[in-house]
Amino acid sequence: MEALKARMRAYWGARSDSFARQRLEEWEGEKHRLWLAELNRHIPAGGGWDILDLGTGTGFLAFLLASQGHRVVGIDLTPQMIEQAGRTAQALGLSASFAVMDAEQAQFAPCSFDALVTRNLTWALPNLPQAYRAWGRLLRPGGVLLNFDGDYCREKTGPRAGEYAHRDLTPDMVAEYEGMKGELRCRQQPRPQWDVQLLQQAGFSAVQVDKQLGQRIYTRVDGLYNPTPMFAIAAYRQGGV
């Protein structure tokens, strides 16, 4: 498992520059408004919450939430991603903190956060059951986990994939991406059905699945288009909704 995480760290580190460019494109375009609307379905726009962005990458969700006055911490396994996030936050004048940390073993005190958010992370976790259990302990009673993801381990890399979000990948990087997906696939069951089961077992309540997320976000085919259907999961820690 550690060997796989080392491969992930190297792979995503190599993509950090292109990720930073794409996330800035999202920030400056219509995706800013669309993703903020998704977050505000469960997180109030008025600020004041303590929020952890798991697998923050170059910080896009953290920036959106910080712009509304929330206290946000973003963590990621990849140092290069965290470096990009810190630089961009400073350039945008946003107050958010970032740290290199394994999301499966996030090192925070119990009940530290009102909300946990994550985008395009959970498909890449070798031990998702463990992660959900650990994340439940980080939430305050009534706190919410928002998970935006897709069943990427079962996606097919079509001949036109290079026209979309993967357009900057070299053939070697595509091969490595497919290899990691193959290793992860055998550890997972079809999603998001599996997520619902795991979240309930981890003690979450009122688990809500929205399979229309991708249709709301990716309204046109462009360089940010994601051809894999995305879903949104909202799950609350018992103690309130």
C-alpha positions as CSV (number, residue, x, y, z in Angstrom):
1,M,0.0,0.0,0.0
2,E,2.8,2.4,0.8
3,A,4.5,1.6,-2.5
4,L,1.2,2.5,-4.3
5,K,1.0,5.8,-2.4
6,A,4.6,6.6,-3.3
7,R,3.6,6.1,-7.0
8,M,0.7,8.4,-6.5
9,R,2.8,11.0,-4.9
10,A,5.2,11.0,-7.8
11,Y,2.4,11.0,-10.4
12,W,0.4,13.8,-9.0
13,G,3.5,15.8,-8.3
14,A,4.4,15.6,-12.0
15,R,0.9,17.0,-12.7
16,S,0.9,19.8,-10.2
17,D,1.8,22.5,-12.7
18,S,-1.0,21.6,-15.1
19,F,-3.4,21.2,-12.2
20,A,-2.6,24.7,-11.0
21,R,-3.4,26.1,-14.4
22,Q,-6.7,24.2,-14.7
23,R,-7.8,25.2,-11.2
24,L,-7.1,28.8,-11.9
25,E,-9.1,28.5,-15.1
26,E,-12.0,27.1,-13.0
27,W,-11.6,30.0,-10.5
28,E,-11.7,32.6,-13.2
29,G,-14.6,31.0,-15.2
30,E,-18.1,29.7,-14.8
31,K,-17.0,26.7,-12.8
32,H,-16.4,29.1,-9.8
33,R,-20.1,29.8,-9.5
34,L,-21.2,26.3,-10.3
35,W,-19.0,24.6,-7.7
36,L,-19.8,27.3,-5.1
37,A,-23.5,26.5,-5.6
38,E,-22.8,22.8,-4.9
39,L,-20.9,23.6,-1.7
40,N,-23.6,26.0,-0.5
41,R,-26.3,23.3,-0.7
42,H,-24.9,22.1,2.6
43,I,-22.5,24.7,3.8
44,P,-23.8,28.3,4.5
45,A,-22.4,31.1,2.5
46,G,-22.0,33.4,5.5
47,G,-18.7,31.9,6.7
48,G,-17.7,31.0,10.2
49,W,-17.3,27.2,9.9
50,D,-14.1,25.2,10.4
51,I,-13.6,23.1,7.3
52,L,-11.1,20.5,6.2
53,D,-10.5,20.1,2.4
54,L,-9.2,16.5,2.0
55,G,-7.0,15.9,-1.0
56,T,-7.1,19.6,-1.7
57,G,-4.8,19.3,-4.7
58,T,-3.9,22.9,-5.7
59,G,-6.6,24.3,-3.4
60,F,-9.7,25.0,-5.5
61,L,-12.4,24.0,-3.0
62,A,-10.5,25.6,-0.2
63,F,-10.3,28.9,-2.1
64,L,-14.0,28.9,-2.7
65,L,-14.9,28.3,0.9
66,A,-12.2,30.7,2.2
67,S,-13.7,33.4,-0.1
68,Q,-17.0,33.1,1.9
69,G,-15.3,33.6,5.2
70,H,-14.8,30.0,6.4
71,R,-11.7,28.9,8.3
72,V,-10.3,26.3,5.9
73,V,-7.4,23.8,6.1
74,G,-6.4,21.9,3.0
75,I,-4.3,18.7,3.1
76,D,-2.8,16.6,0.3
77,L,-0.3,13.8,0.0
78,T,1.7,15.6,-2.7
79,P,4.1,18.3,-1.6
80,Q,4.1,20.0,-5.0
81,M,0.3,20.3,-4.9
82,I,0.5,22.0,-1.5
83,E,3.2,24.4,-2.7
84,Q,1.0,25.4,-5.6
85,A,-2.0,25.9,-3.3
86,G,-0.1,28.1,-0.9
87,R,1.3,30.3,-3.7
88,T,-2.1,30.7,-5.3
89,A,-3.9,31.5,-2.0
90,Q,-1.3,34.3,-1.5
91,A,-1.8,35.6,-5.0
92,L,-5.6,35.6,-4.6
93,G,-5.4,37.2,-1.1
94,L,-7.2,34.4,0.5
95,S,-6.7,33.1,4.1
96,A,-6.4,29.4,4.1
97,S,-3.8,27.0,5.4
98,F,-2.3,24.0,3.7
99,A,-0.3,21.0,4.9
100,V,1.2,17.8,3.4
101,M,-0.7,15.0,5.0
102,D,-2.2,11.6,4.1
103,A,-6.0,12.0,3.9
104,E,-6.5,8.5,5.1
105,Q,-4.7,9.3,8.3
106,A,-5.5,13.0,8.8
107,Q,-3.8,14.2,12.0
108,F,-6.3,16.4,13.8
109,A,-8.1,16.2,17.1
110,P,-11.5,14.6,17.2
111,C,-14.5,16.9,16.6
112,S,-12.2,19.6,15.0
113,F,-14.4,20.5,12.0
114,D,-18.0,21.5,11.0
115,A,-17.5,20.2,7.5
116,L,-15.2,18.0,5.5
117,V,-15.1,18.4,1.7
118,T,-13.3,16.4,-1.0
119,R,-13.3,16.3,-4.7
120,N,-11.9,13.6,-6.9
121,L,-10.0,12.0,-4.0
122,T,-11.9,8.9,-2.7
123,W,-11.5,6.9,-5.8
124,A,-7.7,7.0,-5.3
125,L,-7.7,5.9,-1.6
126,P,-6.3,2.4,-1.1
127,N,-8.3,2.0,2.1
128,L,-11.6,3.9,1.8
129,P,-13.4,2.1,4.7
130,Q,-10.6,3.2,7.0
131,A,-10.8,6.8,5.6
132,Y,-14.5,7.1,6.2
133,R,-14.2,5.9,9.8
134,A,-11.3,8.3,10.5
135,W,-13.2,11.2,8.9
136,G,-16.3,10.6,11.0
137,R,-14.2,11.2,14.1
138,L,-13.0,14.5,12.9
139,L,-16.5,15.9,12.5
140,R,-18.5,17.7,15.2
141,P,-21.9,16.3,15.9
142,G,-24.2,17.3,13.1
143,G,-21.2,18.0,10.9
144,V,-21.3,17.2,7.2
145,L,-19.0,15.3,4.8
146,L,-19.3,16.4,1.1
147,N,-17.7,14.0,-1.3
148,F,-17.6,14.9,-5.0
149,D,-16.2,12.0,-7.0
150,G,-16.7,9.5,-9.8
151,D,-16.1,5.8,-10.3
152,Y,-12.9,6.5,-12.0
153,C,-11.4,3.1,-11.5
154,R,-14.0,1.7,-13.8
155,E,-13.9,4.5,-16.4
156,K,-12.7,3.7,-19.9
157,T,-10.0,5.9,-21.3
158,G,-11.5,6.6,-24.7
159,P,-9.6,7.8,-27.8
160,R,-10.8,11.4,-27.2
161,A,-9.8,11.6,-23.5
162,G,-6.8,13.7,-24.5
163,E,-9.1,16.5,-25.6
164,Y,-10.4,17.0,-22.0
165,A,-8.9,17.3,-18.6
166,H,-6.2,14.7,-19.4
167,R,-4.9,16.7,-22.4
168,D,-1.5,17.4,-20.9
169,L,-0.6,13.7,-20.2
170,T,2.2,12.0,-21.9
171,P,1.8,8.4,-23.0
172,D,3.9,7.3,-20.1
173,M,1.7,9.2,-17.7
174,V,-1.4,7.7,-19.2
175,A,0.1,4.2,-18.7
176,E,0.9,5.0,-15.1
177,Y,-2.5,6.4,-14.5
178,E,-4.1,3.2,-15.9
179,G,-1.8,1.0,-13.9
180,M,-2.7,2.7,-10.6
181,K,-6.4,2.5,-11.4
182,G,-5.9,-1.2,-12.0
183,E,-4.4,-1.7,-8.6
184,L,-7.1,0.3,-6.9
185,R,-10.0,-1.3,-8.8
186,C,-9.5,-4.7,-7.1
187,R,-9.9,-2.9,-3.7
188,Q,-13.2,-1.3,-4.5
189,Q,-16.8,-2.1,-5.3
190,P,-19.1,-0.2,-7.7
191,R,-19.7,3.4,-6.6
192,P,-21.5,5.3,-5.2
193,Q,-23.5,2.3,-3.8
194,W,-20.4,1.1,-2.0
195,D,-19.8,4.5,-0.4
196,V,-23.3,4.5,1.1
197,Q,-22.7,1.2,2.7
198,L,-19.3,2.2,4.1
199,L,-20.6,5.6,5.4
200,Q,-23.4,3.9,7.2
201,Q,-21.0,1.4,8.7
202,A,-18.8,4.3,9.8
203,G,-21.6,5.8,11.8
204,F,-22.8,8.5,9.3
205,S,-26.5,9.3,9.0
206,A,-28.8,10.9,6.4
207,V,-26.5,9.8,3.6
208,Q,-27.6,11.5,0.4
209,V,-26.4,10.6,-3.1
210,D,-26.9,12.9,-6.1
211,K,-25.9,11.4,-9.4
212,Q,-26.8,14.5,-11.4
213,L,-23.7,16.5,-10.3
214,G,-21.8,16.1,-13.5
215,Q,-24.7,17.3,-15.6
216,R,-24.9,20.5,-13.6
217,I,-21.1,21.2,-13.6
218,Y,-20.0,20.1,-17.1
219,T,-22.5,21.9,-19.2
220,R,-20.3,22.0,-22.3
221,V,-17.3,20.1,-23.7
222,D,-14.1,22.1,-23.1
223,G,-10.7,21.7,-21.6
224,L,-12.2,21.2,-18.2
225,Y,-14.8,18.6,-19.3
226,N,-15.0,15.4,-17.3
227,P,-16.5,12.6,-19.4
228,T,-16.8,10.3,-16.3
229,P,-20.2,10.7,-14.5
230,M,-19.7,12.5,-11.2
231,F,-21.8,12.1,-8.1
232,A,-22.1,14.1,-4.9
233,I,-22.5,12.5,-1.5
234,A,-23.6,14.4,1.6
235,A,-23.3,12.4,4.9
236,Y,-23.8,13.8,8.4
237,R,-22.2,12.7,11.6
238,Q,-24.9,11.6,14.0
239,G,-26.1,14.3,16.4
240,G,-28.1,16.3,14.0
241,V,-28.7,17.1,10.3
